Amino acid sequence: DGRYTFKDEANDGSGDDLNVLTIAGAFIWDLSDQFSLIAEAKGTNNKDSNDDIPMYFQGGFGMQATENVYFTVLAGSAKNTDADVLVSGKLSYSF
């Protein structure tokens, strides 16, 4: 997955243009028809407080509870960012 964002002016009032490139990838291993293991990594040039490239790493699992309901739980960490621990959850309903 890749994404590029351009804004005429950054939100910090500096008058600088904001150009953000984000590249991410995921690996999904289906253990069964119901359970999957997930690993994700993302890098971006949208820097927090230092000059290094921020990287985000998460892993977890997904479960298809019913034919229409799927949920995912991920936890991980980040490097070169102000965040130390990342935790996310997602509940999806297909209709």
N, C-alpha and C positions, 0 to 999 in steps of 0.2 A: 504494500500500500504506500502510496506517495501523495503528498499534498504540498501545494505552493500557495502562499497567501501574500497579496500585495495590498498595502494601504498607503494612501497618499501622505498620511501623517500618523506618527505613533501616538499612543494615548498619553505619553508622559509629558506632552507639551513642548518637546524639544524642537519640533518642526521637521524632524528627520523622517524619511520614508521608512516604513516597516516592511521588510521582506522576510518571510518565514518559510523555510523548507523543512518538511517533516517526512521521515521515511520510517516505516514500521513493518514488522513481519510477525507472523504467528505460525505456530506448529500445533496441530490438533491431532491427537492420537485417540481414535475410537476404541475404547476397551470393550464395549458391547453396544447393542442397539440403544442403550439408555445412558451410558456413562462415557465421558471423554476427558482426557487430560489435555491441558492447554498451557503453552508457553508463549509469551509475547515479549518483544523487544522494540523499542522506539528511540530514535535519535532525532534531534532537531537543532537548528541554529538559533532558536528563540532562547537566548541566554538569560539566566537569573542574575546572579551577583558576581560571576567570574567569567573569564575568557574561554574556558573549556567547553566542549560540546556536551550538553545535557543528554544523558542516556537513562532510559527507564526500562526496568525488567520486572516482569510479573509471571506468576505461574499459579495454576489452580485446576479446578475441574468444572465440568458442565454436566448437567443432568436433565434429561427429558422426562419430566414428571408425568405428563399425559401426552396425548397426541398433539395438543395445541400449546402446552405450557413447557417452557425451557428456562432453566436458571443457571447462572454462572457465578462462581465465587473465585476471585483472584487476589493474591497478595504478593508483594515484592518490595523492591527498593529502587533507589535512583542514585546516579552518580553525577557529580558536578552540578547539583541543583540544591535548592533550599529544602527540599523534601527528603526525609530520611526513610519513611515507611509509606507504602502505597497499599491500600485495601479498596477493592471495588466489588460490587455485586450487580447483577443484571437479571431482571425477570422479563421474559419475552412471552408474548401470546400471539399465536398465528391464527388468523381467521380467514 
